[in-house]
């Protein structure tokens, strides 16, 4: 399991580096380089030391099924106290409309007046057409929960992920597959994806159908 975790982790780190346009060097004095969202560059993540160090916080595990993704989403979002950022293609029925997941979100936003839940959706038509309890919750709590439709030229991103407080995340390389990795304390990776999320968020708009729903 360790070798499988390591392999998937390095694949994800490499993809994170390319997407965020940021390189991790072994030297702490090396400055990161940043490009625009979507820039593909050949980068060299040097993370073996951090992989081998004993973990003092959090846990990391591989997921490969819908049920494992569902549980990972619960564990990751439970780590949040300030914000949750979700990049999804269709709100993933059974994951983000899971009653347990929604209860955690609702409890967080009602207990923290500064809490913010942001959701980027590549294709919201399914959620709007078939209905989704996360969308309904967002309508009731639209001060805290906001949905945006990913700008058309940025919908080439194939991944899906959920970030909690820039420290925990669950990430899948392909949104149409369940294989991925979850970590309840990996701030460096979470921040890389958080920056990418922020850029796409600022470039995207509220979906017209969502406006009609009042969210």
N, C-alpha and C positions, 0 to 999 in steps of 0.2 A: 504493500500500500504506500510505503514511503516513496519508492521510486516513481510510482504512478502520480502521487501528489506532486513530487518535484517536477516531473515532466510537464504536467498541466500548468503548474504554477509558473514555470519559466515561459511557457507558450503565452500565458496571459500577460506576464510582465513585458514580454517582447511586443505584444500587440498594444499594451498600454503605452509603452514608450513611443511606438510609431504613431498612434492616434493622438497622443498628447504633445507630440513633438518635443519630448524631453528625454534626456539621456542620464542614466545613473552611472556614475563612475566609482571606482574603488577608492579614489582619493576624496576625502571630505572637502578639499579645497577646490575641487573642480566645479565650475559654474554650469548650471543647466542651460541647454539651448532650447528655445521655443520657436515653433512655427505655427501657422494657422491650423485650425481643425481640419483633419483629414489628410494632412501631409504625410506621405509615406517616405520614411528614410530608413536606411540600414543602420541600426543602433546596436550597441553592445551592452546589454544589462549585466552588471557584475554584482551578483547578489548571493553568491554561494555562502559567504560568511554569515549573512543574516539567516539563510536557510538552515545552517548547521548550529547556530547558537540556540541554547536552551530558551524556550519561550517563557517569559515571566508573565505575560498578559495574553488573554484570548486563546483561541484555538483555530486551526485551519483544517479543512477537510474537503474531500472531493465529493461531488454529487453527480449522479448519473440517471436519476429517474425523476418523474414528476413529483412523487411523494417526498423525495429528498430535497427537491427544490422548494417545495411548500414548507418543509420544516426549516430549511436554511433561511428562507425569507422571514419566518417568524423569529428565529434567533438573531438575525442581523438587525431587524427593525427594533427588537427589544433593547438593543444597545443605544438607540437614539434618545436624546433628550432635547435637542434643538431643531434638527432638520433631517429630512429623508429626501433623497433624490433618486427618482426611478426613471430609467430609460427602457422602454418596452415597445414592442411592435404592435400589440393588440390588447394590452392589459392582462394578457395571459389568464383566461378564465380558470378558476380553481386555485390560483396563486394569490393574486392581489384582490380578489373578491371573497377570499376565504374569511368566514366570520371571525376566526381568531386573529387574523391579520388586521382586519378592520377594527376590532376591539382595541388592539394595541395602539393603532393610529389615533383612534378617537380618544383614548385615555391620555395619550401624550399631548394632543392639541388642547384638550380641555383643562389640563393641569399646568400647561406652560403657555402663557399668553404670547410669547415670542416664537413659538414653534411654527415651522413652515414645512409643508409637504409639497414638493414639486414633481410633476409627472410629465415626461416627454413621451408622446405616442407617435410612432411612425405611421400607423394606419388605424385611426380611431373609428372607422366606419362600423366595424364589427361590434365594438362596445356600445356605440350609439344605437345601432339597429337591434341588437339582441338584449340590450340592457346589461348593466353591470353595477353591482352593489357599491363598488368603490366610487363610481361616477355619482351614484345617488348620495353617498356620504359627502362627496365633494360639494354637491349642490347645497346640502344642509350646513356645511362648515366651510363655505367658500372664502371666508376670511383667512383660513389657514391652509386650505388645499387648493392648488391651482394646476390645471391641465393645459398643455400646449401641444400643438401639432408640429412635428419636426418639419422644418423647412424642406421643400422638395429636393433641393440639390444636396441635402445632408442625409437623405434617407438611405444612402448606400451603406451606412453602418449596419453590419450584420449582427452585432452583439446585443446582449440584454444584460442589465445590471441594476442593482439596488444598493445605494450607499447610505450609511447611517452616520451622521456627525463627522464625516471625513475620517472615520477610524475603522468602521466595519463595512464589509461589502460581500455581496454574492454576485458572481460574474459568470456569464456563459459566452463563449466565443461565437456561437451561432444561436440566434434566438429560436430557431426551429428545432433545436436539439436540447436535451436536458443536461448534457455533460457540462460540468463547470467546476468552480471552486468557490468555497465560502471561507471567510476569515472574520473573526470578531474583533481582531486588533491588528490591522495592517495599514496604519495611517499614510505611509508613503504612497502605496498603490491607490488607496482611497482618494487621496488628494489629487493624484494625477487624473483619475477619472472624474473627480469633482470639477476640475478646471475644464476638462473637455465638455462635461455636462453644462457648465455655466456658459460656455461659448455658444453651444447649440441652443440653449435656452434663450439667450439674448437675441439670437438670430431668428427665432421662431415666434409664432403668434398663436393666440387663442383660436382654436378651431371654431368656425362659424356654427357648426352644429352644437358645440358645447355652449356657445353664447346663447343659443336658443333654449338650452336646458338650464340656463342661469348659473353656469359654473365657469 
